[in-house]
Amino acid sequence: MKAILSKPVAAWAVRRQKRWVAKPVETQQQVLQQLLHQAKQTQFGQEHQLKAVQTYEDFKTQVPIRNYEQLAPYIDQIKAGAHHVLWPGRPLYWAKTSGTTLGSKHIPITQDSLPYHTATARQALFNYIYETGKTDFLKGSMIFLSGSPQLAVEGGIPTGRLSGIVNHHVPSYLKGHQLPSYATNCIEDWKEKLTAIVEETLVAPLTLISGIPPWIQDYLDRLQQRTGKLIKDIFPHFSLLVHGGVNFAPYRTKLFDTIGQPIDTIETYPASEGFIAFQDLQHAEGLLLQLNSGMFFEFIPISEYATEKPTRHWIQDVEVGVDYALVLSSNAGLWAYDLGDTVRFVSKNPYRIVVTGRVKHFTSAFGEHVIAEEVDHAMQYALGQHPETVIAEFPVAHKVSQQADEVSCHEWLIEFVHPPKEMARFAQALDQAMCRQNVYYQDLIRGKTLHPLQITLLPQGTFQQYMHQQGKLGGQNKVVRLTNDRTVASALLRNVPKAP
């Protein structure tokens, strides 16, 4: 019955979506005015005179861009019991994420913002149903690889990972088909939890899997080890994979090989701060930016990010092909909040983005400013040139020569599942792709300031061991792809046995 009813409901949902998609500027204007109206009597609203803000130019004057460290004093007041600080009342939840200088971050989720987290995920599925006409995934079990739904209490407010919080708000019509069980989902140790998930789902009529690609792969590998079968033979009706959190391209080949065939996928861009975007069409580039979801978006050109007064753009001013730092104000009480992510518009009709990395995830020891998107694309190119190759994971770090017999280069630390037949040619393909994408890198190679990249082979299981040591095995945790120091590289190499 659900499958039958889903088609007309999906058509209705997509028609509603098309209304705001057709009026992007007006939609964002309305969102901003609604945010200002609701928050004008809060402490933040009075301090920043939100009542007097009439235009976007006024908003930029009154509300400076803040990162989490700069927002923290307001968060601390809420934790201490204060009301009406950033948003009317108090948050329903804290979404706890990994922080930087202040440790864990506590992102507010309010009564106004929470519905958008679940509604946007539902809308992504409606778009898929509307476009493809496929509804069979609704007839079986769905597995959501997520954090524990058990919540702590901090400052009188339930606290946990976003995926664990959302787990409490799965629509009732999906509850009966949701896996794993609540008890299994509450297991903290990832390896123990994964074993329980495998046993619990082995005989389920699984049709959909959702999670971040490396942990979906981990789950599928364990299933294959347990049964000796391809996933398509374990779950013959498995037809849809919903993913987000990291670039899917480096994982695609291995995932589909493990499944035994390609299947449909939906890419999503959920964050603790809000559900930013999702893939609305199977074969269109980019993710549809959610302009009508209680968030007002701003964009800072990456070229100006580190300057004292960077230019702030809103949706009306953005350009296709430019990398921007993403800033948002929301009905969770975030104001001109620097999310730390970088995006690029691939379309303005409608507004679709690709996520290009993190503001802090780059390497530029020699002035090359290589970003995560470039190394992901280089890996995708090299894998295409060497189709026998399958990787588990890889980060990239610069390597600065310290002695006369050393060279300066980029070091790619790669854990292969199936290595390339010719490692030297694989490395050459990576380097060629990097040179094509980044003219500064190319000039440094030609000028011999940098030598061509080096591949360091990591034994299988290195990344699992590293993530376990970091206390970040499983859930929504992921390996940092690119850093401007050697912290991750050094930690990984410590796990590699010394040659005799």
PAPAFI-95003 format. One record per residue: x, y negated, z negated of N, C-alpha, C, O in turn; residue in one letter. Coordinates in pm, whole numbers, plus 50000, padded with zeros to 5 digits. Each point is the difference from the previous one (the first is absolute). Layout:
REM residues N
XYZXYZXYZXYZa ...
REM end
This chain:
REM residues 500
500835012150000499174987950000500874987350000499714990550072m 501375009649844500874988349995500614997250137500084988450043k 500345022150026500614998350131499014993950099500374991650082a 498375012749909498974994850092499714985349970499924991950092i 499935004749780499674986349962501174990550020499804987950014l 501425017449986501174991350005500104992150130500534988849999s 498995016650111500134992850127499204987050004500574989750035k 498135010449932499294987149999500514990549893500004987950021p 500445017449865500554991349895501314993850048500254988249977v 500585019750090501264994850052499744989250105500704989850002a 498325012350085499674990050102499564986949935500384989250045a 498815011949849499554988049927501194992949936500094987750004w 500825019949935501164994149932500934993150099500534989349971a 499665016650145500894994050099499374987550061500704990550031v 497975009549985499334987950050500214988449902500264988850043r 499625013849827500244989749899501454995250007500274988049989r 500655021250029501414996550009500264990850120500754990449989q 498625012650122500224992250122499574985449983500524991250069k 498545006349840499554986149980501124991349945500234988950048r 500475016249848501084991549947501255000750087500774990450004w 499445020850064501145000950092499884989550110501014994650046v 497765002449996499774990050105500194985749950500114990750080a 499925007349786500154986649943501115000049894499724997449883k 501525005450156501065001749900500324987449920500185000749879p 499904988050188500354987649930498904995949905500264996549885v 498495003850163498874996649914499905009549882499684995949888e 500615016950136499935010049893501014996949891499665000349882t 501584996750156501024996849900499714986749929500324998449882q 499104992150189499584987449935498985002949890500094994749889q 498945013750144498965003549903500575007249880499614997449886q 501335011850139500645007349890500724990349907499865000949878v 500914989950178500744990449918499044991549917500244998049881l 498704997050180499054991649926499325007849888499754994549893q 499945018150131499375008249898500965002449883499604999449884q 501675003350147500995002049895500154987449914500045000849877l 500034987850188500164987349929498794997349911500144995649886l 498685007150168498784997549924499935008749875499654995249893h 500695017650121499895009249888501064997449892499765002749882q 501394992150157501104998849905500234985849948500934997949922a 498264992550118500304986149967499974997349850500674990749954k 498565017049967499914997549856500965008949919500024999249877q 500775009150190500975008049928501184991449956500144988650044t 500705016949871501194992649958500854996250122500444988650012q 499785021050077500804997450119499314989450087500654990950052f 498045010449961499254990450083500104985949949500124990650079g 499835007649790500094986549944501424994650009500214988250028q 500785020449947501394995650009500364995750142500834991050018e 498575015250081500354997150140498914992150072500034998650122h 499004996349800498944991250054499315006250122499824993550103q 499825019149885499355006850112498674993650036499545001050114l 499844992749790498714993550025500124989150107499044997250071k 502154996949939500194989050094500515004750136500104992050094a 500225020749918500545005150126498895001350104499005006749976v 501174986850136499005000350106500505007150126499225006250072q 502084992749955500555005350124501205009049971500485000649887t 499975006450215501195008349984501224991549966500865004349922y 499224983750135501124991249968499974996249852501044999549935e 497754997950012499884997449856500495012049920500714998649900d 498905013250144500355012349929501525001649992500545003449895f 500134994350217501475001250002500654990049905501025003049938k 498384985350051500554989849910499825003849855500904997949918t 497955007850049499655002849860500525013349948500255001549881q 499895008350208500325013649956501325004650063500035003350119v 501044996949804501295004550054500035015250016499245007249935p 501624997450151500205014550016500705005449876500954994049949i 498585017550004500595006449883500285014750029499265006650073r 501834998449869500215014549997499525005149864499484992249919n 500685020750056499465005549877500654994149876499324997349902y 501985000550102500694994549884499444986349963499914996649883e 499714995750217499444986749974498545000749955499514990949934q 499825019950103498615001949957499925006149860498974998949933l 502115007450022499995007949877499504992549876499325006149918a 500974981050063499484993249881498475000549990499465001049890p 499854998250222498555001049999499585014349965499065002149922y 501645007850136499715013949969500175002749851499195006949939i 501874987550003500265001949856498884994149915499655005749896d 499794983350145498884994049926498795009350002499325001849899q 500425004150218498865009350010500235012149912499095004649931i 502145000750070500335011349915499814996849852499655008649920k 500574978850047499864995749860498534997949960499704997149885a 499395004550213498584999249968499264988150057498794998749978g 501904992650095499364987950053499015003450112500205009750074a 498744982449936499005001250106500134988350099500594989749968h 498865012150149499894989150100501364993850030500124987850005h 500885020450014501354994750025500234998050149500134988750046v 499915022150030500194999250145498695001450076499854995250112l 499205011549824498695002950062498985000649888500375003349887w 498374993650138499005000549893500005013349926500095010750061p 499804988749806499985012149919501385006049984501004992949989g 499045020450009501255007549989500035010950106498945004550044r 502255000049996500065010950100499355012749947499985002649880p 499505005350213499505013349964501155009749977499925008849914l 501164989450164501155009049994501284992150023499994989050054y 501135017149902501324996350050500465011150093500015011849962w 500374984650160500665009650088501504998649976500584989550025a 500035021149926501404999549959500895004750114499815010850055k 501164980849980500925003250108501434997649954500224993549897t 500745011650179501414997949966500364985450024499664994350103s 501024999849800500404986050010501504998650020500705009650031g 499774978149952501434997250019500584995349868500315008249913t 499844978950071500694995049880499175001449875500565000749890t 498124999950120499165000849882499475014149976499075001849920l 501475008150146499515013649982498715002150078499844994550109g 499245013549836498755003150069499144987550019499914991449912s 499475007850204499074989150027498585004449964499665011850015k 499534978949938498605002749968499144990950088499884988049974h 499545017950129499194992450095498535001049959499485011049985i 499864977549997498605000649956499065005350109500144996850118p 498925011349839498885004350085498734995849928499795003949885i 499384988150179498834994249936498725006450051500005008050094t 498924988349842498695005050043499704995650143499295007050073q 501254981649968499774995050136500925006850102499615002050115d 501615001649843500965005550098499895015150016500275005350108s 499335001749787499985014750004499165005750115500465009250067l 498334985649958499205006150107500685000050136499745008850082p 501144981349943500664999450131501025011150017500255004350113y 500355000349779500975011050012499315012650055500555006750087h 498284996349863499295012150044499244997650131499975008750087t 499424979549926499214997250121500884999650125499575004350107a 501654990449880500884999150117500485013750043500115002850120t 500185005949783500375013850035498855006850073500215007150099a 498574990649853498825005850064499834994250142499645007350092r 500644979749924499854993650130500985006050102499675001350118q 501535002349836500975006250091499435013050057500175002950119a 499185005049797499385012450047498824997350092499795007150099l 499434982449869498874996550087500494996250140499395003950100f 501714988749908500554996450130500415012350078499795000950121n 500815008649809500425012450065498795007750054500015004950113y 498964996249805498785007150043499364992950119499605006450097i 500324980449895499364992150106500755001550133499385001450105y 501954998449888500815000750122500025014050060499845001650121e 500355008549794500225013550051498755008750003499945009750076t 499074986949842498825008449987500235012549917499125008549990g 502064992749952500355012049924499554998749854500324990249934k 498975019550018499514999949862500275013049926499635001349883t 501005008350181500195013049938500844999249872499885008549912d 500984981350079500834998949880499154997849875500465002349889f 498304993150128499114997849886499385012949948499385000149893l 500785010750182499345012549962500845008749907499495009749943k 501804986950041500875008349920500574992649880499484989649960g 501585015949983500654994049884501044989850045500605001350107s 499594988549810500964989550028500974999049884499594999549884m 501705000250148500994999049894500644986350002500444995150104i 499624998749778500624986949985501215001749908499845002249880f 501364996850177501225001249921500254986449934500434990550066l 499305008749806500004986949933500645001149863500375010749954s 499744977749982500484999649863498945005249904498865002450037g 501564999349838499095005449899498864990249972500234987949988s 498535017150001498874991449964499954996849850499174992149956p 501715014149966500044996649857500564986049984501044996750057q 498284995149866500374986049986500434996949857499405004949904l 501644987150084500404994749869499224987149977499234995850086a 500964998049799499364987249971501084990049960500765002349905v 499314986650168500984989649970499274986649992499354995750096e 500774997949788499304987449980498505001650004499274990950038g 500275021049921498565002750000499425003350136498785000650015g 502085001650084499545002250138500545013450050501205002449991i 497945006550063500475012750055501074997750107499884991150084p 501165017149911501194997750084500475012950063500085010349933t 500244989350196500545011750069500374996550142499884988450041g 500565021550036500294997750141498694997850077498955005249964r 501144986950142498804996750077499275012650045498785000749989l 501965009250062499345012150050499265007249888498955005950023s 501604993649854499325006249886498754992449961499005006049963g 501074980750045498834991749969498895002450101498845002149963i 501514997550164499005001950107499375013849989498845001950040v 501915007849908499485013549983498725000249916499165008850017n 500704981549893498814999149916498814994150076498875000049950h 501374995050170498944993050073499785006050139499504993250090h 500865019449926499685007050125498485001050011499345004049904v 500094992550212498535000650015499465013849965500655010250025p 498174990049919499395012649953499835010150112500105012149976s 499644983250148499775009450110501305007050043499955009650076y 501234985449876501255006750029500525008149882500875008750017l 498614988549864500535006249879500025015350008500985006349960k 497954999450092499915014650004500995006450094500255012049992g 500344980050099500945005350098501434995849970500915003150077h 499304989849813501314994449969500895010149928499575006749907q 501674994250137501035008149937501264991549984500194990550076l 500675012549827499895010749901499014996449889499444989049999p 500355020349910499104997549888500594989449909501194996850008s 497964997949905500454989549908501135005349912501004993049977y 498855019249972501005005649909501355001550071501044996749944a 498945008150179501255001650075500614986450032501224998349993t 497944992250041500494986750035500664993049881500794990750018n 498895013649862500554993749880501375005449962500654994649910c 499815016050156501325005549968501064989850039500024995450115i 500855000949793500984989550024501205004850081500464993050090e 500055018849879501185005050071499625003750143499115008350021d 501574985550077499605001850140500135014450046499125005150068w 501985001549897500205013850046498925009249943499455008450071k 500264989949802498955008049938498644996850061499185008850026e 500604978349997498734995750060499845005550141498925004550038k 502164995150039499945004850138499705014950005499225004550084l 501395003149826499715014449992498525002349973499375008550062t 500084983849843498585001449967499104995950117498985006350025a 501414983150046499224995650116499975010750108498965002850059i 502205003249966500085010650101499085011649964499235004750085v 500834999949791499165011249959498514996450006499175008450035e 500524979449930498614995749995499404998050138498805001850019e 502034994350076499484996550133500185011150102499494998950112t 501225011649854500385010250096498815006350070500075003450119l 498844998249809498825006550060498894990050031498885003950033v 501444983249956498984989850026499834997750151500955001850076a 497854994449967499784996850142500474985850030499194991150025p 502135007049973500574986650005499844993850139500295006550101l 499254981049904499824993150128500774986850008500294995350110t 500054998749775500664986949997501044999949890499765005249890l 501414988950139501044997749900500384985450004500174994250108i 499964999649773500374986049991501164998349902500025006449894s 500944985150142501124997249911501124993350077499814996050116g 501385002549822501134994550073500745011550068500095010949942i 500454987050179500545011050080500995009249931499865012250014p 501154982849911500955009649942499375009649901500465011349986p 498504984249943499375008849900498945008950062499715010849948w 499724984950163499165009250078500885011350054499625011749995i 501564984650057500925010250051500415009749890500095012050023q 500174982849859500385008449887498905010249969500275011849978d 498504983450022498855008949976499885010650109499805011849969y 500334984250157499885009550110501145010349997499795011850028l 501424983549937501135009449990499745010649894500295011850021d 499164984049866499735009649892498935010050042500095011849966r 498914983550108498985009150052500625010350094499675011849995l 501234983550090500645008950097500905010249930500035011750038q 500704983749860500845009249923499155010549929500395011649989q 498464984249963499115008949925499385010650090499785011349956r 499934985250170499235009050086500795005550120499655010450054t 501404982549986500725003950120499264996550128500355005050107g 498624986649884499164996750115500124985150035500384991849917k 499275005050207499834986050038498734994649933499105007749967l 500854979450015498864993949930498715001950078498945001949941i 501144997750192498785001950080499405013949981498805002050021k 502035007649938499505013549976499485001649857499175008749973d 501334982949937499485000049862498684992349994499035004449938i 500964984050130498814991450001499584997750145500384989850058f 498875019250002499674998850142499134987850033499904996150116p 499464997949783499134988650027500644986749958499354989550004h 501915010849957500734987849963500184991550126500655004350095f 498764983549905499974992250124500374985349985500104992950100s 500125002449776500244985649982501004997749888499855005449890l 501174986550139501024996549902499984984849981500184992550095l 499605003149782499974985749967501284996749925500295006149897v 500474984350153501314997449942500274985049987499354991850065h 501605004949849500424986149982501204999749908500445010449951g 500094977750026501104998649906501374999250062500854992549953g 499395015250154501284999750071499725001750149498925004450040v 502074992050041499905001850145499805014850031500785008449954n 498204994950123499655013850028500915006550103500195012249998f 500394979750093500705005550115501105010049964500055010650063a 500834986749840501075009749970499485013349947500715010050005p 498074990349945499455012249939499095007850095499695011749975y 499904981850134498975005850086500395013950054499215009449991r 501994991850063500405012650064499965011649902499435010550029t 501194987649854500045011049904498605003349949499675011849985k 499524978049987498655002649952499205008250100499365009949963l 500674986050163499235007250102500575013950025499255009450030f 502084992149959500595013250013499525009249887499695011750023d 500244982949857499555008049886498525003650014499585011149967t 499654979350082498575002850022499825010050114499135008649994i 501704990350108499925009150114499324994050119499875006550104g 499684981049883499354993050111499804985449960499944997049881q 499974993950216499664986149966498564999249952499135007550046p 500614983249862498624997249959499824985049996500974992550010i 497795003049975499724985849991500554994349869500025006849897d 500414980750109500514993349881499394986149988499624993850100t 500285001349777499574986249974501054993749909500255004949890i 500354984250155500984992949917499294989349919499134993050050e 501265005849824499404990049912501104991749934501155004249994t 498484984149957500924991249930499344995549869499594988549987y 500325020949917499464996249870501134995249910501125005050008p 498604985549907500964995349900499244997549871498784998450001a 501945001249889499354997049872499324986450006498984997949935s 501584993050144499464986550011498754999350087499264990249993e 500485019950087498825000250085500215009550117501135003550033g 497785000750027500085008950117500154990950122499034994250048f 502215004650002500364989550095499495002850142499474991050065i 500685021249983499705002850142499855015050020500415008149917a 498994995650196499935014150038499925001350151499684990550071f 500635021449976499945003150143498545001550040499325009349956q 500214981750128498595000350037499755007150132498865003550031d 502204998750048499875007350125501145010050011501124997049960l 498615014750093501005010650007501174996650090501135004249972q 498654988350133501074997950098500374985350018500664996650098h 498944994849810500424986050005501164997949903500025006049892a 500934985650146501124997349911499554991349884499224990750018e 501275012249865499784991349885498785003649917499195008550037g 500714984649850498935001949903499154987449991500534988950002l 498175013049988499074988749994500114993049865499725006149896l 500694981450104500154992249877498614997149942499114995450071l 500735007249798498694998949938499744985649953500284996449886q 499194995750204499814985649976498754997249918499804988649957l 499375021550019498734997949931499925008549873498945005149965n 502204996449967500065009049885500454993149872500735005849919s 498844981750063500324993049877501434995649988500464996649890g 500285003250221501404995850001500214989050104499555001150114m 501144988349846500404989450092501485001750027500824999849908f 499525001750219501375003450038500794987850046499474991150067f 501805008749894500964990250052501235007550048500255011449961e 500514981850125501135006550066501194990550007499884988750048f 501275015949905501234992150002500955006350102500335011849987i 500124980750113500975005850094501255004849925500554992849917p 499875019350113501165005649930501224991150018500844999349911i 499264994150201501154991150024500074988549901501054994049982s 497805003049952499964989149903499835004949857499934992049907e 500015021150074499615005449871500894995349886499524997049891y 501775002450133500944996649893500224985049986500804995849916a 498514996150164500194985549991499194994249884499105006649948t 501224981350013499354993949884498524997450024499195002049910e 500454993550209498604997250032499635006650133499934993450103k 499825019749894499655006850124498624995850050499134996149922p 500685004750207498714996850059498995010849963500285011950008t 498544983749950498915009249966498944999350109499454989350029r 500265022050031498995000850104498795007649948500145008649913h 498674988450140498855008749978499645006250133500704997950100w 498225009649904499725008450115499914992150130500325005350107i 499254982449887499844991650118501344997250070500034997650120q 501075002749804501294995450052500985010950038501064997150056d 498635015549915501005010550020500235002750148499174996950085v 502005009049943500365003550137500315014950009500515006249906e 499194999450209500345014050025501515001350013500664991650061v 499895019249881501425002850017500934993849899501225002050007g 498234990449898500834993549897499895007949870498905004249961v 502224998049971499985006649870499664989949891500624989349992d 498395014249925499564991349892500065007349866499785012149992y 500514980449902499775005049865498534997749969499464989350029a 499905020849912498564999549976499724994249861500585004349900l 498544985950096499604993249876498485000849993499324998450101v 500135004049778498545000549992499474993849871500684999749897l 498104995450112499204995749885498765008750001499455002950107s 500095001449774498935010050002499054998849884500254992849903s 498645014550109499015000449892500435009449888499185003749915n 502105000150084500595006749883500724989849912500515003449894a 499544983950152500684989649923501444997950041500784994549922g 499585009850195501344997250054499924987450084499084998350080l 501894992849903499964987150068501324997350071501054998949938w 498875000150198501194997950083501105009649955501144995949976a 498505016750014500875010349944500855006250109499485005350098y 501824994249884500955005950095500015015149980500515005149900d 498935002050196499845014449988501325007550014500155011249951l 500824982550116501295006550021500075008350127501055005550032g 497834995450041499965007750125500224990750119499704988149994d 500815017550114500124992550125499125006650106499945012250010t 499394979550068499085004950104500254992350129500624989450001v 498895016450108500084993450130498665001950070499445011050001r 500044978450058498765001150076500305005750139500914995550069f 498315014649968500115005750135498794995950084499975002450120v 499054991449816498794995650070499324989149918500055000149877s 499304990550195499204989749933498535001350037499174992049956k 500515018050124498605002150039499725014950012500015005550110n 499745001149776499934994549864501394998849937501015003450063p 499034991749813501264998449931500475013649946499475005349903y 501555000150165500585012749958501474998049967500704992250065r 499765014949831501374998749955500705013549998499355010549998i 501964989150003500815011649962500824995749879500424988549990v 499805020949920500814997149882501455002650038500355011050043v 500504978949941501385001150047500995002649887501185002450026t 498374997349848500905003249890499724991949876498904995049979g 502135003949939499944992149877500984988550012501055001450063r 498614987449878500874988350005501395003549949501004995150053v 499085013349845501285003449939500655012350063501125003649963k 498215002950130500535012350058500674996750134499375000650106h 501894995949888500794997150118501465002349963500335001749883f 500524998450217501435000049972500664989750091499724999350119t 501154992649821500624989250075501364996449942500304988349977s 500515021850000501334997649943500904992550096500984993949959a 498685006650171500854993850101499244989450082500504995250101f 498285001149853499204990150071499065005950103499424992750080g 500405020749919499185006550101498524999949967499185000750091e 500454998349784498624999849950499145010750070499034996950069h 501345015349910499235011550050498845002649906500175000349878v 498645001550177498805002449920499555014550015500435007150091i 498684997249818499575013949994499345004550130500195011350044a 499044980050018499305003750123501005004150108499755009250077e 501394983949927500995003050104500625013849981500195007450097e 500124996349778500585013349979498965010950023500345010850049v 498404986549917498955009850028499845002250150499875011350046d 500164977750030499865001250145501215007050062499865007850094h 501344989449852501205006750051499915015049975500355008050087a 499194995849795499855014349970498975006350092500205011150050m 498704981949974498965005250088500575002350141499695010150065q 501144980649982500625001350133500945012150004499955008050093y 500904993349804500965011049998499305013549992500435009650063a 498494991149859499245012549992499385003450134499905011750038l 499674978050035499455002450134501045005250097499685007950089g 501584987749895501095004550085500485014049962500615007050081q 499124997049795500465012949950498805007149935499925000849877h 499165004350204498725005349949500145012149907499055003549930p 502105002850070500195011449909500224995649856499995008249908e 500214978950072500394994649870498784996949914499024994450049t 501045009149824498974996649903500714994849875500955006149952v 498584982549997500624994249881499045001149882498785000850016i 501804999349865499204999549878499884985649952498914995449968a 502224997650026500004986249949501344993650032500975007050028e 499094979749970501274993250022499914985449954499014993350026f 502035001749905500174985749981501264995250073500815008250046p 499354978749964501164994150067500614989749907499294992349935v 502045007650058500714990149918501254995650074500555007550080a 499894980249893501264995750061501185006049924499905003249882h 501204998350189501225005649943501144990650038500394999350116k 500144993749786501064990050023501365006549972500205005849893v 500714993050203501315006349983500744994049881500034987849982s 500565021049939500764995749884501495002950017500834994849926q 499515013550172501395003950022500304999650150499104999150083q 502175001549948500434998650139499485011350088499774997950119a 500055014049824499575011450081498475001450005499505009950053d 499784980549892498535000350003499484990050103500694990650037e 498095011750007499354990750093498714994949936499395006849917v 500204981350123498714994549956498935004650099500194999350121s 498705005349827498955005350087498715000949920499974997249880c 498985006850187498765003949933500035015149979500305007650093h 499394996649786499995014249968498555004849993499204994949922e 500485015050159498675006150001500105013149924500655009450046w 498704991349840500025012149918498765008150034498884996249963l 501315015050107498875007350058499945014249945500995007350000i 497824996349954499725014049964499235006050117498844996650023e 501795012450049499385006450115499285012849958500495007449914f 498374995150146499365013149992500575008750111500365011549978v 499714982850142500665006350114500934989650061499524990350059h 501795011349928500944989950050500044999950152499605009750064p 500884979449995500144999750146501115009450045500935002949924p 498975001850199501025009050054501334992750015501065006049982k 498884981150051501214992150018499924987649910499384990050036e 501245010949848499894989349901500574986950051499444989349973m 501675011350102500634987850050499074992650096499904987749996a 499415019950090499064993650093498784994649928499454989750039r 500125017049855498894995149919500374986649937499224990550003f 501995008849939500474987549939500114989050106499684988449973a 500775015350145500134990250109498624994650040499864988150027q 499145020649977498644995750033499474990249896499384990050035a 500885012949837499614990749895500664986550020499344989649990l 501965010550037500754987650013499554991950121499884987849994d 499865019250116499524993150120498664993249974499774988750044q 499345018349885498694994349969500144987849909499294990150017a 501635010649888500224988549912500524988050078499574988849976m 501355013650116500554989150080498934993550088499994987850017c 499115020350038498944994550084499044991149920499484990250051r 500295013449823499024992749919500574987649930499294990249979q 501995010349987500574989649914501274994650066501045006549999n 498854981550058501134994250075501184997049908501155000550043v 498564996249829501104997249907500805012749972501234999749995y 498075011349986500665012949981500835003450123501145004549988y 498284993450129500705003150125501284991850012501055005350038q 498884981749931501184991450011501105004349902501184999450033d 498425004949848500975004549900500695013050044501185002049974l 498055006650093500595012450053500974996850112501125005250004i 498454986150088500874996450113501274993049953501085002050056r 498784989749841501154992749948500845008349905501014995249948g 498595017350028500705009549913500084995549853500815005049923k 498314985450041499854997049857499335011949931500365003749889t 498665002150181499365012349957500385011350095500094997850120l 500125014049827500165011950083498645006550017499104997549919h 500735010750183498725007050016499625007649872500875004249923p 497854997350057499505005949876500555014049976500365007150093l 499694996649780500425013449961498825007349936499204994049927q 500695018750100498985008549938500655008149888501005006850021i 498434992349862500425008449888498915010449978498844996649974t 501545016250036499025010849987499745002749852500925001249920l 497814999750046499605003249863499375013949998499195003250087l 501165005149816499405013449991498494999249980499494990249944p 499805019950102498565000349982499675000049851500625007249921q 498424984950043499604998849860500624988049930499664997149885g 501254995750183500674988649936499014989349959500084994649890t 498985002250199499064989349970499035004049890499644991749916f 499945020850084499135004849892500714998449866499414995449902q 501875008550093500774999149876500184985549958499874996749882q 500424994650215500184985849970498714993949945500044992949899y 498825009750166498744994349954499635005449862499444992849917m 500875019950058499755005849868500844992849895499504997049891h 501765000350139500874993149906499514985849973500174994749890q 499214999250211499494986449984498634999649932499474989349973q 499965022549999498665000749943498944995850098498934995349959g 501345006550172499074995350103499655011050099499774997350118k 500205015049834499685011250088498485001450011499315001949900l 500194997250223498575002050023499214987249994500554989049998g 498115012750000499114988449994500164991250122500055004850113g 500044982049863500144990450110501424994650010500234990050066q 500735016649868501384995350002500685003950130499685010250061n 501264981549981500705002450126501444995149989500314991249920k 500555014650162501404996050003500134986650071499374997850103v 501444993349841500284987250065500825002650125501075006249993v 498454989350121500655002850128501294992050017500975005250056r 499064982549897501084990950034500244990349887499064993949950l 502205004650008500334990549894501254992250040500755004150088t 499454984649846501174991850028501135002849903500924992049985n 499015019449948501105004849917500075015250015499295005750083d 501555000649839500185014550015499435007749881500435011249973r 498624982949957499455006549880499375013450034500335010149937t 498784990250161499325012450038501015009850061499985011949968v 500894983150121500995008750065500905006649897500265012050008a 500224980349896500915005549899499305010449914500595010349967s 498164987149997499245009649919499785013050077500095010849942a 499624988350187499805012050080501305007950013499995012349990l 501114980850032501275006950018500475006849873500765009750005l 498804985349881500355006749874499375013949991500485008649926r 498434993450150499325013049998500595009950100499585011650005n 501394983850077500595008550102501215007349941500904993649947v 499125019750061501165007449946501294995950070500024997850121p 501055001249803501304996650056500545011750083499825011649964k 500834985150147500615010550083501165006449924500764992949934a 499395020550074501105006749929501364996350059501025004849952p 
REM end
